[in-house]
């Protein structure tokens, strides 16, 4: 999440989305995913099904199209139910135990490496991070990358296909070989799932922006501090919002200038999609005027889509662990060095990187954002649209 752009301002009056406010008002008055009426009449359930299909078309970047349906609560066949039952009994317990073991081992590594190390607080308040050097930093990074890959293995990502385009062909006549490739200050990636974080940890071990509550979680809190996370209070837009933005810019510039400084990982879309679309980019990753490293993540699937765009976290983790094999493809694009015009115009810089990633990743550009995602979720859950639109940005 890039903390530098506010969400689309919610109007004080109910808004017409796609010119069909009346139909969506009707949809939002009841849960679309509630059990069908006990009446044998098919007509009583038909409007609900049509409403779901209409919503899926309108909010396509957030619609699930796998075997489990909207929010992972759709009906499944007998064969799929048997697979789930077998995996729940055999596979899930093994993976949960293995995952906890990996987490505890890394926590112990972080605990040893942070002994007698004081937290550094950016801005002088809030939760800090552990700025580690020497053998401490080396131990945290090396073990972190290895154990993050081990966690991916536990989740069923046994192999990851990577396409490295960072070093263009030497015979490419369009490449200026006289210009040295600059070190990027940030990694910008499309955002599909919480699994994205694990992959980036295993590949480059960057810092990223996280909710302040993460710093207080058992085990994970210390690990996030060793990653050098910037913690933000997302529930409010107080004066520390500007401070977080400044901290992100400072970290990006430091990573660009210092070889040993960790890069920042930012998801400019600000929320997750189903993996087929690319939402508008916020400018937080581009305000520092430093080069960025674009990375594209894709999750091919047959039954369960690892994308986390609409269902609850617990259900998503359960279904992910129930799938015997999960797949991940990664495209590393060349470092994007902004022009002077792009440095002066962060929106132009962000849009140009977004278009490049869409072309190289075969992704569909969408102008929807977090506000529309909340409308979609509200309709599926039976909440009111105005309430969803007035919720504060993540």
C-alpha positions, -999 to +999 in steps of 0.1 A: +000+000+000+013+034-009+002+058+018+005+090-003-029+092-020-063+095-004-091+074-017-117+088-040-137+113-020-171+098-011-200+121-019-225+129+008-254+118-013-260+082-027-240+078-058-251+062-091-226+036-100-228+027-137-261+046-139-281+018-121-284+030-085-319+018-082-310-018-089-280-017-067-300-003-038-322-033-041-292-056-042-276-040-012-307-045+010-300-083+014-271-106+013-267-121-022-249-151-008-275-161+017-290-196+013-317-199-014-353-195-004-370-227+008-397-221-018-395-245-047-402-218-072-371-211-093-384-175-099-376-166-063-339-172-067-334-160-103-331-122-095-304-130-069-283-149-095-288-123-121-277-096-096-245-114-088-237-118-125-244-081-131-222-071-102-194-094-114-194-077-148-195-042-133-168-049-107-148-074-128-114-068-111-128-082-078-150-110-091-140-146-084-142-169-114-128-201-099-146-233-087-157-217-054-177-187-067-183-153-052-164-148-019-155-185-020-190-194-009-205-208-041-218-244-043-192-271-051-197-305-067-194-338-050-158-344-063-147-310-050-163-316-017-145-349-013-112-332-022-118-305+005-127-331+031-097-352+024-073-322+024-089-308+056-082-341+074-047-349+060-031-319+043-042-289+063-030-301+097+004-310+083+008-276+066-004-257+097+022-274+119+049-269+093+040-233+088+040-226+125+074-243+128+088-220+101+074-189+117+087-198+152+122-206+138+124-172+121+111-155+152+139-170+172+164-159+146+151-123+148+151-125+186+188-134+186+197-108+160+179-080+178+194-086+213+206-053+227+194-034+196+172-004+203+143+004+180+146+034+157+115+055+155+109+076+124+093+109+134+101+102+171+068+084+178+049+053+172+062+018+166+098+017+154+119-008+135+152-025+141+180-010+120+204-039+119+239-039+106+268-064+101+262-100+111+228-092+125+215-078+092+231-107+073+215-133+095+180-118+093+182-114+055+196-148+047+174-167+071+144-146+061+147-153+024+152-190+030+124-194+054+100-173+033+107-197+004+101-226+029+067-210+038+058-208+001+066-245-002+043-252+028+015-234+010+020-256-020+041-233-042+067-261-049+082-243-078+080-207-090+085-198-127+105-165-130+111-145-162+140-121-157+139-091-182+161-069-160+191-073-183+182-065-219+198-083-248+232-068-256+223-065-293+191-045-287+196-014-307+171+005-286+192+002-254+215+030-244+245+009-233+265+040-224+242+047-195+248+026-163+217+010-149+208+029-116+199+011-084+162+012-079+148+027-047+116+007-046+100-024-060+065-018-074+043-048-079+007-056-088-012-068-057-031-101-059-027-119-025-010-119+009+013-145-008+028-116-027+046-106+005+061-140+010+074-141-025+091-107-023+106-116+010+121-147-005+134-128-036+147-095-023+137-091+013+124-055+011+107-033+036+071-023+032+042-003+047+020-022+073-007-014+097+005-003+131-014-032+147+010-056+129+039-044+151+021-057+182+012-092+169+029-122+185+058-135+165+049-115+134+054-082+152+092-087+157+096-101+123+080-070+107+103-048+127+133-067+114+120-062+079+121-025+085+084-019+080+069+015+081+039+013+104+008+035+097-024+040+116-048+033+087-079+039+108-073+076+109-060+104+087-041+124+113-009+143+111+012+111+111-001+104+076+022+131+062+050+117+083+046+082+069+046+096+034+079+114+042+093+083+057+085+063+025+102+089+004+133+090+026+136+052+026+133+050-012+159+077-017+182+059+008+178+026-010+186+043-043+218+059-030+231+032-006+238-003-019+233-020+015+200-002+023+169-024+019+145-014-009+109-005-003+081-028-016+050-009-026+017-020-041+006+012-060-029-002-066-036+001-029-057-031-028-059-066-043-076-078-075-084-112-089-051-111-108-064-103-143-066-065-139-044-035-130-060-007-111-049+030-111-016+036-094-013+059-064+018+081-065+035+072-032+061+050-048+070+077-074+073+109-053+109+102-044+119+106-081+141+075-079+141+046-104+118+017-095+119-020-102+085-032-117+076-068-108+045-086-121+029-116-102+005-141-118-011-170-101-023-196-127-050-219-113-075-246-123-098-248-092-089-223-065-076-188-074-050-177-048-061-141-053-075-125-022-100-100-033-133-108-016-134-137+008-125-137+045-089-143+055-096-175+074-116-191+046-089-181+020-061-196+041-081-228+045-089-232+008-053-223-001-039-250+022-065-275+008-051-271-027-024-297-033-004-275-057-004-238-062+014-219-090+032-186-092+048-169-122+069-138-118+081-113-144+110-090-134+110-060-157+140-038-163+146-009-138+124+020-148+145+052-148+121+082-149+127+111-173+129+147-161+093+152-170+082+121-151+102+133-120+083+166-121+050+148-125+045+118-102+012+110-118+027+108-152+055+086-138+030+063-121+008+060-152+037+052-175+049+024-152+014+011-149+009+009-187+043-009-191+033-035-165-001-040-181+015-047-215+042-069-202+020-088-179-010-091-202-032-073-176-064-054-183-064-017-172-093-008-150-102+026-136-120+011-105-105+015-071-109+007-034-142+026-032-158+005-059-144-026-043-163-017-011-195-012-030-191-046-045-185-062-011-214-043+004-237-056-022-225-092-017-229-089+021-261-070+022-247-037+036-258-003+024-238+014-004-235+048+012-220+032+043-195+014+022-185+045+003-180+066+034-156+041+050-121+054+053-093+043+029-070+014+038 
